[in-house]
Amino acid sequence: SFETRRSELAAAAHLAESLQHGLSLSIRYHRPGEAPGEPRVIRPYAFVLSGRDWMVLAEDQAAGQVKLFYLARIEEARLTKERYSIPRDFDAAKFFRNTFGLFVGDAKPFQMRVRFSAAVSDEIRELQFHPDQKITSTKAGEAILEIPAQSIKEARRFVLGWGKDAVVLDPPELIADLRAEIGAMARSVEKPRGAVSGKTPAGKRGKKS
């Protein structure tokens, strides 16, 4: 929308000025469905474009961690008087080495192994999810993808996107996470209208055995 676009442009202008002058930026950041949080100070490192979304890779001063921030979710940005410099050994490519999307978790990197059905195996072999991915084939024509990851959330979204054609083999933590997520999804499905479990319609009695 126009409002969202204007918000992104305003944030980009402040971020560009921050990068140009090496001054930290105070922002309020909001996540979908939540109100903007308390002001936080970030130190921008680089702009990132993913699809249609512009983001900034920046150090969250309070957390002492480099994170990704969506430009459209940044509000009340203003320059501070605090100077900073991007570490000389910082490498954006290395930052994303254990992710095949944009999420970067706090946990240790892990190897994810997923078996894809023969119905989608040819498509999987054609795709490049990560430079270090490995794909092997089974006698049944299935494709087994092994890929580095660091965020269970990102891995979960990836697997769910392939539906029943994807089965996780490793790690156990992801398998448990998916079981919990799928269970919650099943419970959220509405029952057919008028169906009341365990009850007999009013005015009728069940036959005695």
N, C-alpha and C positions, 0 to 999 in steps of 0.2 A: 504494500500500500504506500501512498504518498508519505504518510506519517512515519512509517518504518524506514523508508528511504532517506527522509530528512534526518532521522535519528542516526542512521549509519554515517551520513555525510558529516554531521556535527562531530561524532566520535572520531571519525577518520582525521578530521582537521586537527583536533586536539592531540591525537596520537602522533601525527606527522610532526607537529611542533615539538612534542616531547622527544621524539627520536632526533630531530634536528639539533636541539639545544642540549640534549642529555639531561633533561629534567624529569623527575618522577611525576606521575600523574595520579591525582586523587579521583576516584570514581565511585559511583554506586552501581551495583550490578544486580540484575534481576533474572531469575530463572523462570521458565514457563509455569504459569499458575501460582507464582509467588510474588510478593511485593519486593521492591528493591531492598537490598540488604543495607547494612551500615556502611559508611564510607570506608574504602580501603585504598591503599597506596600500591600502585603497580609500576614496574620498570619495563617499558616496552622493548622487545628485542627485534621483532620482525612481523610483517603482515603475512597472512596466510589466506589463500583463496581455495575454497573447496566447493565445487559446483557453483551455486549462486551466492554462497555465504562468504562474507569477508570476516576474518578473525584476526586477532593479534596474539602473538606469542609473547608472554610477558612474565616477569617474576612477581609473584605476589609477596610483597615485603613481609607481611605478618607471618605468612606460612613458610617463607623461605624456600618456595618451590616455584618452578617455571610451569605456567599453565596456559591454556587456550581460552580466550574470551571472545564471544561473539560481539561484533561491533553493534549490532542492533539491540543488544541487551545492556549496553553501557549508557548510564545516565549521569547527569551532573558532573561531567568530566572537567577538571580544572588543573592547570599546572601548579606544581609546588615549587619551592625554592631549593629542594634537595636535588643535588646533582648525582648522577650515576654513570657508569660506563658498562657496556656489554663485555662480559668476560672474553678474553682473547681466545680461550679454548672452547668457547661455545660453538656447537655445530648443530644447526637445525636438523640436518639429515640424520645425525646420530640421535637426536632427541626422539625422532619418530621410528627408530630402528626396530622397536618391539611392538609396533602397531601397524595395522593394515588399513586404518581409517584415521580418526582424529583423537580418539580417547586415549589418554595415557594414564594408567593406574599407578597407585602408590606401592602395590605389591611387587614381588620379584617377577621377572619375566618368566614365561612358561611356554611350552610347545603345545599347540593345539592340534589334535588329530581328528579329522572328520571323514566319515565314509559317506560318499554320495551314491545314490542309486544309479543304475545303468541308464535310466531315462534322462538324467542330466549330466552324466559323466563326460560326454563330449564337450559340453559347454564349459564345464569346470576346467578341462585340460586346455581350453582356448584362452582362459582368463589369467591375468597376472594380478594376484592379490598382494604379493610382497616379493621383493627381489630374492629373498632366501627361501621361498616356498619349495616344497618337494611334493610331487604327485606320483603315486604308484597305482597300478591297476590290479584288480583281482580277476580270477578266472571267470567270475560271473559278469565281468564287464563293469564293475563298480570302480569308482575313483576314490583313492584315499589321499586327502590333502593334509600335509603337515606344514604348519605355519607358526612363526613366532608371534606372541601376543603378550600384553601386560595388563589388560583390562578385562575382567570377567564380564562387565557390562557390555563392552564392545563385542566380545566373542559371542555372548548370548544373542544380541541383536543380529549378528551375522548368521548364526545357525538358524534362528527362527525365520529369517527371511527365505530360507530354502524349504521350510515346512517339513513334511514327512520324507522328503528326499535326502535329508541330512541326518546322520546319526553320529553323535560325539563319542569318540573312543577314549580320549584323554584331553585334559586332566580330570581327575575325580571331582575337583571343586566345581568345575564347569558343569559336569553331569548332574551334580546335586543342585546347583543353581537352576538349571533348566527344568529339572523335575518340579522344583518349587514354583517356578514361573508358570509352567504348563498346568500345574494343579490349580493355581490361582485363576488362570484363564478359564479352565473348565468350570470352576465354581461360579464364575461371573456370567456364564451363559444363562439367559433367561429360560425359565420353564415355559412350556406352551400355555397360552391363556386358558384359564378355567381348570388347569390341572393342579390339584391339591394332593400332595403325597400323603398316603395313609388315611384319607378321610373318605367316608361314604357320602354321596350326594344327599342333600337334605330331603327328608320325606321318604327315603328308601332304606330298606334294611337288607342286609346281606342274608343269604340263605344259610340255615343251620346245617351243619354237616351231620 
